[in-house]
């Protein structure tokens, strides 16, 4: 039993853990039992009047540090007189779906795609993700940390079963019959659920890359090893597609019949088109093919991060019947209930990996075309993205400050192939060139990384622009040589 007199804000502040675009993130050693308990108390205390605090839902990903963190959160909730529905290892959207259906708050222990030595906590109000205002209330909570005992209750499978039902009930049982799909399982939280969903919908499954060691898959920066593996798997097993997600199942990763991984925003665009979505909210980093497709009544661009997308979807829902959002990482957010020709979906305004993948596979099957045929029909805009890891945040901030003060120096520093036509500082720095290419530089909100997004009229041009931009960024971050 841990005994305390400190306020939550004191413990949280001393941990040096901050909120990024997807919850509180930090090094594993920073998430002590007391820190996890303090975050839990601060979150539950910040929910305010009018919200039932009888129960809280908790889930985890497969990181080795996640069970202990969840135990501290559960212990703190119990000390406040709040019972815990513990759902064990499951995708983040599955936990969110269950909590929203039960109208109770939720806590997900996950570091998503960030490196192995880190982890995180994501919070949900009964109506969905917390807002930036909620984040501020959590950080500055004056709630005292009660005496608590770290312990997990028995695991319930209810949330996982309901998540499976959400998608198997959307389509006829054999709608994917005849498709041979590779399931890149790695250490994804939802790997077993994904098998059940795909098999119930009639697909033939080939298991690939399953491991009990945690693998931090980043759907925005697919590793060269995974790019090579995708092509080898597709050829070796004669696959129609390869299905995967990031670690906590809120970001999709889908490869076509050639083993080529689709960009997340391209997959989101295919899904939104197929579902007949009227209005979209997407971050500034997404492919401009969205607007060029002329498929949507309104497209709102936001800062990067699901809270901003959700805020924009809320505004769009006041004017449109069907609203959705997605990000460059592929996570798809359904902002309104949806009726399709085969079933219905309740809204799920948080990132989800399953919906866009299933919709794309069904569209390919219905149109009797490979996935590459679906993407070939989109406007000719191609993106490439990657990140510089172990890139100190202070270096990123200095570069952003210098280029904002002197935009003309950007072309020289990054050795850009054309003059700059326009610069958008909504989130990082997004430069549109006169040759229609785009370079977007942005410090990560979750880790000491600098991300680079490039866009051009051919895949080759996008990759070349990305490679040259990353090399120039490395050089720009180096200190000047000593002068004799």
Buried (B, 14 or more C-beta within 10 A) or exposed (E): EBEBEEBBBBBBEEBEBEBBBBBBBBBBEBBBBBBBBBBBBBBBBBBEEEBEBEBBBBBBBBBEBBBBBBBBBBBBBBBBEBEBBBBBBBBBBBBBBBBBEBEBBBBBBBBBBBBBEBBBBBBBBBEBBBBEEBBEBBBBBEBBBBEBBBEBEEBBEEBBBEBBEBBBEBBEEEBBEEBBBBBBBBBBBBBBBBBBBBBBBBBBBBEBBEEEEBBBBBBBBBEEEBBEBBBEBBEEBEBBBBBBBBBBBBBBBBBBBEBBBBBBBBBBBBBBBBBBBBBBBBBBBBBBBBBEBEBBEEBBBBBBBBBBBBBBBBEBBEEBEBBBBBBBBBBBBBBBEBEBEEBEBEBBBBBBBBBBBBBBBBBBBEEEEBBEBBBEEBBEBBBBBBBBEEBEBEBBEEBBEBBEEEBEEBBEBBEBBEEBEEBBEBBBBBBBBEBBBBBBBBBBBBBBBBBBBBBBBEBEBBBBBBBBBBEBBEEBBEEEEEEE
